[in-house]
Amino acid sequence: MRKLLIGLLCAAACVATAADNRRAPGFALMDSQGAWHDLADYRGKPVLLAMVQTTCPHCAEFAENLQRTQEKYGNKIAVIAVVVPPDTLDKAKDFVAGHKITFPIVFDMGQMCLSYIRSTDLKFPRLYIIDGNGMIVSDNEYSPLTSVLFEGNGLGPAVDRLLAAPKK
């Protein structure tokens, strides 16, 4: 059973990666500290772009997983989380403090998120892995098949593959 599950996860990752090779839409959004974050500022560095909601139980564990990943890889990667209404500045600040997050959480009114998901059906959490050339190499929506990426130890190997990929 375990081999079947691992096979399904690998197949899902391959399908997702093959379908996502598109340029990441640009954005410039403000974080909870009032600083602006422009995707172009991270050019040359892989970016983990997470769409989260402060009231989502999966998002809380995912945020902690992202924090561990940021600590492990340091300045080799960038981690940015995006929240949309009904999340507020106060809710985001509480979320940051409660989960000891050091990466930026930026605010979007929905336009940026919609340019990524290309649908009005935004489910949380969601992770876009963007390479140093600004290309989306992986688009991941939380599900039982992808939970290892969001809550388990699957994020580290994904980042390792990204960092090991030849530069174009």
MARBA-293951 format. One record per residue (C-alpha): residue in one letter; chain; x, y, z. Coordinates in Angstrom, 1 decimal. Example, Ala and Ser with C-alpha at 12.3 -4.5 7.8 and 13.67 -1.06 7.14 Angstrom:
REM MARBA-293951
PT   residuo   cadena        u        v        w
PT         A        A     12.3     -4.5      7.8
PT         S        A     13.7     -1.1      7.1
//
This chain:
REM MARBA-293951
PT   residuo   cadena        u        v        w
PT         M        A      0.0      0.0      0.0
PT         R        A      2.8      2.4      0.9
PT         K        A      4.5      1.8     -2.5
PT         L        A      1.2      2.5     -4.3
PT         L        A      0.8      5.8     -2.4
PT         I        A      4.4      6.8     -3.2
PT         G        A      3.8      6.0     -6.8
PT         L        A      0.6      8.0     -6.9
PT         L        A      2.4     11.0     -5.3
PT         C        A      5.2     10.8     -7.8
PT         A        A      2.8     10.5    -10.7
PT         A        A      0.7     13.5     -9.4
PT         A        A      3.9     15.6     -9.0
PT         C        A      5.0     14.7    -12.6
PT         V        A      1.6     15.6    -14.0
PT         A        A      1.5     18.9    -12.1
PT         T        A      5.0     19.9    -13.1
PT         A        A      4.5     19.2    -16.8
PT         A        A      1.3     21.2    -16.8
PT         D        A      2.7     24.3    -15.0
PT         N        A      5.6     25.4    -17.0
PT         R        A      4.4     29.0    -17.5
PT         R        A      5.7     32.4    -16.5
PT         A        A      4.7     33.4    -13.0
PT         P        A      2.5     36.5    -13.1
PT         G        A      4.2     39.5    -11.7
PT         F        A      3.0     41.3     -8.5
PT         A        A      3.9     44.0     -6.1
PT         L        A      2.1     43.6     -2.7
PT         M        A      2.5     45.1      0.8
PT         D        A      3.2     42.9      3.8
PT         S        A      2.0     43.2      7.4
PT         Q        A      5.0     45.4      8.2
PT         G        A      4.3     47.9      5.4
PT         A        A      7.1     46.7      3.1
PT         W        A      6.5     46.1     -0.6
PT         H        A      7.4     42.7     -2.2
PT         D        A      7.7     42.6     -6.0
PT         L        A      8.2     39.2     -7.6
PT         A        A     10.8     40.7     -9.9
PT         D        A     13.0     41.5     -6.8
PT         Y        A     13.5     37.7     -6.3
PT         R        A     14.7     37.1     -9.9
PT         G        A     17.5     34.4     -9.9
PT         K        A     16.2     32.8     -6.7
PT         P        A     13.6     30.1     -6.3
PT         V        A     10.3     31.3     -4.7
PT         L        A      7.8     29.3     -2.7
PT         L        A      4.6     31.3     -3.1
PT         A        A      1.9     30.1     -0.7
PT         M        A     -1.7     31.2     -0.7
PT         V        A     -3.0     30.8      2.8
PT         Q        A     -5.9     31.8      5.1
PT         T        A     -5.3     32.5      8.8
PT         T        A     -8.4     30.5      9.8
PT         C        A     -7.5     27.4      7.8
PT         P        A     -6.1     24.5     10.0
PT         H        A     -4.1     23.1      7.1
PT         C        A     -2.6     26.5      6.5
PT         A        A     -1.3     26.8     10.1
PT         E        A      0.7     23.6      9.8
PT         F        A      1.8     24.5      6.3
PT         A        A      3.0     27.9      7.5
PT         E        A      5.2     26.2     10.1
PT         N        A      6.5     23.8      7.4
PT         L        A      7.3     26.8      5.2
PT         Q        A      9.1     28.4      8.2
PT         R        A     11.2     25.3      8.8
PT         T        A     12.0     25.2      5.0
PT         Q        A     13.1     28.9      5.0
PT         E        A     15.3     28.2      8.0
PT         K        A     16.9     25.2      6.4
PT         Y        A     17.7     26.8      3.0
PT         G        A     18.2     30.4      4.2
PT         N        A     18.8     32.9      1.5
PT         K        A     19.0     30.2     -1.3
PT         I        A     15.2     30.5     -1.5
PT         A        A     12.4     33.1     -0.9
PT         V        A      9.2     32.2      0.9
PT         I        A      6.2     34.5      0.5
PT         A        A      2.7     33.9      1.8
PT         V        A     -0.4     35.7      0.4
PT         V        A     -3.6     36.3      2.2
PT         V        A     -6.9     37.7      0.8
PT         P        A    -10.0     39.1      2.5
PT         P        A    -11.6     38.3      4.9
PT         D        A     -8.1     38.1      6.4
PT         T        A     -7.1     41.5      7.9
PT         L        A     -3.8     43.1      9.0
PT         D        A     -4.5     42.2     12.6
PT         K        A     -5.4     38.6     11.8
PT         A        A     -2.2     38.3      9.8
PT         K        A     -0.1     39.8     12.6
PT         D        A     -1.6     37.3     15.1
PT         F        A     -0.9     34.5     12.6
PT         V        A      2.7     35.5     12.2
PT         A        A      3.2     35.8     16.0
PT         G        A      1.4     32.6     16.8
PT         H        A      3.4     30.5     14.3
PT         K        A      6.7     32.4     14.7
PT         I        A      6.9     33.2     11.0
PT         T        A      9.8     35.3      9.7
PT         F        A      8.9     35.2      5.9
PT         P        A      6.6     37.9      4.6
PT         I        A      2.9     37.6      4.4
PT         V        A      1.5     39.9      1.7
PT         F        A     -2.0     41.2      1.2
PT         D        A     -4.0     40.7     -2.1
PT         M        A     -7.6     41.8     -2.9
PT         G        A     -7.9     38.7     -5.1
PT         Q        A     -6.5     39.9     -8.5
PT         M        A     -3.0     38.5     -8.0
PT         C        A     -4.3     35.1     -6.7
PT         L        A     -6.8     34.9     -9.6
PT         S        A     -4.0     35.6    -12.1
PT         Y        A     -2.2     32.5    -10.7
PT         I        A     -5.1     30.0    -10.3
PT         R        A     -7.0     31.2    -13.4
PT         S        A    -10.2     30.3    -11.7
PT         T        A    -12.6     31.9     -9.1
PT         D        A    -12.4     28.7     -7.0
PT         L        A     -9.5     29.6     -4.6
PT         K        A     -9.0     26.8     -2.1
PT         F        A     -6.5     27.0      0.7
PT         P        A     -3.6     26.3      1.1
PT         R        A     -2.0     26.4     -2.3
PT         L        A      1.6     26.4     -3.2
PT         Y        A      3.4     27.7     -6.4
PT         I        A      7.0     26.7     -6.8
PT         I        A      8.7     29.3     -9.0
PT         D        A     12.2     28.8    -10.3
PT         G        A     14.9     31.5    -10.5
PT         N        A     13.8     32.3    -14.1
PT         G        A     10.3     33.2    -13.0
PT         M        A      8.7     30.1    -14.3
PT         I        A      6.1     28.1    -12.3
PT         V        A      7.5     24.6    -12.1
PT         S        A      4.8     23.3     -9.7
PT         D        A      1.2     24.3     -8.8
PT         N        A      0.0     22.4     -5.8
PT         E        A     -3.5     22.6     -4.2
PT         Y        A     -4.0     20.9     -0.8
PT         S        A     -5.5     17.4     -1.1
PT         P        A     -5.0     14.0      0.5
PT         L        A     -2.5     13.2     -2.3
PT         T        A     -0.5     16.4     -1.8
PT         S        A     -0.7     16.7      2.0
PT         V        A      2.9     15.4      2.4
PT         L        A      4.1     18.5      0.6
PT         F        A      2.1     20.8      2.8
PT         E        A      2.2     19.1      6.2
PT         G        A      4.8     16.4      5.8
PT         N        A      8.4     16.3      4.7
PT         G        A      7.8     16.5      1.0
PT         L        A      8.7     20.2      0.7
PT         G        A     12.4     19.7      1.3
PT         P        A     12.9     17.2     -1.5
PT         A        A     11.0     19.5     -3.9
PT         V        A     13.3     22.4     -3.0
PT         D        A     16.4     20.2     -3.3
PT         R        A     15.3     19.2     -6.9
PT         L        A     14.7     22.8     -7.7
PT         L        A     18.1     23.9     -6.4
PT         A        A     19.8     21.0     -8.2
PT         A        A     18.2     21.8    -11.6
PT         P        A     20.6     23.3    -14.2
PT         K        A     20.4     27.0    -14.6
PT         K        A     19.1     28.3    -17.9
//
